[in-house]
Amino acid sequence: MADQTEQPRQLPLDLGHGTGYSRDELVVSATNEQAAALVDRWPDWPSAVVVLAGPPGSGKTHLASIWQARAGALRVDARRIGDCIANLGARPALIDDVDAGPVDEHGLFHLINAVRGAGSHLLLTARRFPSAWGVRLPDLASRLKAAATVEIHEPDDLLLAGVITKLFADRQVQVEPHVVQYLVRRIERSLATAMRVVERLDRTALERKTPITRALASETISAMDEGQGEFDM
């Protein structure tokens, strides 16, 4: 028979901790400093078209969002590029994850021409360099060769530790540095994974009313590795 005095398990409320994409929230290290510097010095860019290339979770969307806010750029749907050109005017444009699917070659070609003609800028983020996009349209391939491409690498220890620390701080959670370093050594090297782990740890600690310790971090990562702790972001 259950103990009648046992307190019900407290379930934490989802307070909607959103992903912050401001410049102040950007953690810079050797892996992304070149890309961050390029965003910071806009509109003094070396080319009308700039490509930020890097693996998933490397922070491309964060950098692109910083630039979009700074430049007042129009975010363009990679699948419907042609729809925006007539109303673009002199505004800069942004396409995030342009190579996530088949590239709209004719749409992208005309968008690049429109941006260049207006003396404006186009920022593209992609997982691969333009030479790996399989572009067949010769004129577009020529335009992309003239673009400035900046590579963003997978997060190094400094960047990953800084991001994890900041994600906890955004939730007003204090975590000992040795726990952060343990997470850096154990998790997949991506910012997306860091966000998932911090989310899971925060929810578990709230639910159990315990601090986030190395033991809890180990338990949580093991559960996620086994597919027991996945959840929607």
N, C-alpha and C positions, 0 to 999 in steps of 0.2 A: 504493500500500500504506500502511495506517495506521501511524503512529508507535507502536511498541510501548511507548514510555515515556510516552505520553500518559495523563494521569490521568483516570479516569472522572468524569463530571459528578456533583457531589454534589447530591442532592435533599434539601431540608429536610424535617424531620419536622413533621407537623401537631401542634403542641403544644396545640391546642384552646383558643386564646385566645378566651374567651367575652366577651360584651358585659356590661360592668359597669353595674349599675343602682342603685348606692348613691347616697346624697345627696352624699358626698364626690366622686363621679365626675361630678357634674352641673356643666357649664360654663354660667354664667349671663351673659346679655348683655341688651341692651334688647329683644331679640326674644322672650325667654321669662321675663323677670324678674317680670312680673305673675303668671304661672302658678306660678312657683317660690315666690313669696311666699305665694300661696294655699295651696299644699301645706304650706309651713312653718308656717302659723298654724292648721292643723287642730287641734282641732275647732271653732275659732272661725270658722265659715263663715257667709256671708250667706244661705245657702239650704240646704235638705236635699239638693238635687240640684245638682251642678256639672257643667258641660260644658267640656272642654278641646277646642277646635276648631283645627285647623291642617292644613297639607298633609302628605303622606307624607314621612317623614324629618325632621320638625321637632322631634322629641323628645317627643312625647306619651306614648309607651309608657314612656320612662325616668321621666318625672314621675309617671305612674300607678303604676309599680312602686315608686317611693319612697313614695308615699302608701299603697299597699297594705301594705307592710311596717310602716309607722308606725302605721297604723290597725288592723292585723289584719283587713283587709277580705277578703271572699270574692270571688274572681274568678268571674264569671258568664259562661257561654257565651251569646253574643248570640242563638244559634239555639235555645237551650233554657232560656229565662229562667224559665218556669213551674216547672221541675223543682227549682229551688233555694229557692223562696219559703217552703215549709213548714218548711225546716230553717234558715232564715236567722236567726231570732230577732232579737236586738238588734245583730247584727254589721253593720258597714258593708259596702257592696257595690261592686264595680267591674265595668264592662263596657268593654273596650278595643275600639276600632273598631266602635262600635255601628252605624254606617251603612255598613259594608263590603258589606252585602247588604240585602235587604228588612227593614225594622224589624218585629220582633215586637211589634206595637202593643198587643195585649191583655196579653201577658206583661210588657212594660215598664210599662204603666199599673198593673198589680197590684203590680209590684215597687216602684214609686215610692210607692204607697199603704202598702205594708208598711214601707218605710224611714221614711216620715213618721210612721206610727203608732207605731213603736218609738223615735222621737226620734233616729234614726241618720242616716247620710249615704249617698248614692249618687254615685259619680264615673263619668261617661261620657266617653270620648274619641271624637272623630269628625273626619272630614275637613271637614265643613261645619257651619254653624250649624243648630240644630234646625228653623228655619223652612224649610230646604231639603231636609228629609228626606222630604217628601211625605206627612206624617202625615194620615190621614183620620179617625181617631177623635177626636171633638171633646174628650172629657175628657182624653185624653193630650195633645193640642195645648195645652190650658189648663195642664196640669201643666208642660209644657216651657217655656211662656212665663214661668212663675214661677221657672225654674231660673236660676242664675248662670252665665253663659257667658263664658269667657276665651279670647281668640284668641292663638294662637301663630303667629308669622310665620316665613317662611323664614329660615335662619340668616344673620346679617350677617357681615362680615369678622372681627370680634372673636370671635364665637362659633365660627365655622368654624375659624379659626386655633387657638383654644384646644382645640377637640375634636381636631384633627389632631395637635397637639403631645402631647396626653394619650394618644391612641391609640398613638403611637410610644413614649411613655414606658412605657405598660403592657407593651409588648413589649421593654422595656429597650434601645431603639434611640435613639441620639442623632442628630438631624437639624438641620442649620443653619437658622436662622430664615428665610434668603432662600429656601430650598427650600420651607418651609411657606407662605410668601407666594406663591410661584409656584403651588403647588397650589391655594391659595385663589382665585387669579385664573382658573385653568383648569378646575376641576371644576364639575360641577353643584352648585347650592347646596342640598345636603341632607346630613343626617348619615349616611344610609344609603350615599350615594355616597362620603363621606369614609372610611367603614369599608372599603368595597370597595377603594378606592385604596391605603389604608395596608396592607391585607392583601396586595395584589398586589406592592407595592413591597418589603415585608418579605420575602416569599417569593423574589422575584427577586434581591434583594441577598444573601440567604443562599445561594441556589443558585450565584450567581456569585462569592461571597465578596468583595463590593465594598461600599463605603459607599453610602448613598442620596444621590445628587447631583442637581443640577438636570437634567443630561443624562438620567439614568436616569428621573427623574420625567417628563420630556418624552416619552421613548420609551414608557414605560408607559401614560401617558394616551392617546397616539396609538394604541397597540395596542388599548386598551379602547374608544376611539371607533370603531375599525374593526371591533369585535366579536371581536378576537383574544385579548382578555385577560379575558373574563368567566369567572366561576367561581361555584360555589355557596358561600354564606356558611355 
